[in-house]
Amino acid sequence: MSEKKDILVLSSPNFGTGKETIGYYTGYACGYCHGNGWFWNPEIIHERVKIPCPKCGGTGHVKGIVTVEWVPDGEVKACFGKKQEI
């Protein structure tokens, strides 16, 4: 069975911190309904009534939106941590 793999390479931005959307990855089958887009309604037994999947909305497919949030990492440098007296 084939498997689709995407590789994402991150590098810190020139503008410092903040959020950015890296990309949209489409074409994945919904894992909840297995790509059907529907389920049989369990409340109606005498008829076969389909209800849309609550996760994919009935499309059978989902997409991934990759967003990266850049925040400060580590401790404040020693030269900024103490008040210097003049």
N, C-alpha and C positions, 0 to 999 in steps of 0.2 A: 504494500500500500504506500502510495506517495504521501509526502508531508511537505507543506509549504513552510519555509523558514525565512524570516526577514532578519537582517542584522542592522543594528543601529549603533553608530559610533558617535559618542558624545565628546564635546570639547567645550570648555567654559567660554561664555560669550564675552565680547569686548565691553559690553555695557554694564557689567556687574551682576546685580541680582534681579529677580523678577520671574515671570512665567512666560513660556513660549510653547506653542503647539508645534511639535516636530513633524507630524504627519498623520494621515488617515489611511488605515489599512483595511481594505474591504475584501469581500469574497469569502468570508468564513461562515460555515454552516452553524446554525444555532445549536449549542450543546444541550439545551434544555428540551427542545422538541425534536432534536436530531435532524433538523432541516425540513421538517414537515410543515411547520408554521401553524399547526393546529393540534388539538387533542380531542378525543371523544368526550362529550359532556357526561360526567359521572352521575349527575342528578336526574337525567332523563334516561331511564332504562329501556323503555319499550320502543324508542326511536334512536336512530343513529344521527346525532346532532354534533357537528364539529364546533368547537370554540377556539378562538385565536390564542396563540401562545402568549402568555403574559410577558415574556422576556424579549421576544423579537417583534411582537405586535402583529404576527401573522405573516411576516415576510419569509421566514425560514432562514434568514441570514442576519448576521451581526457584523459590525465594523469596530475596529479598535481606533481610538483617538489617543495618541500619545502626547501627553503634556508634561513638560519638565519645569519644575519650580527650582530656581537657583536661590539658595539662602547662604548666609555666612556659615563657615565651618571652622571649628576650633575655638581656641581661647583668644581673648584680646591680647595683643602684643604688650610686653612689659612696659614699653615706653609710653603707652596710653593708659595703663592701669592705675598709676599713682599720680597724685597732684604734685607738680614740681613747685617748690617754693623759690621765690626770687630774692 
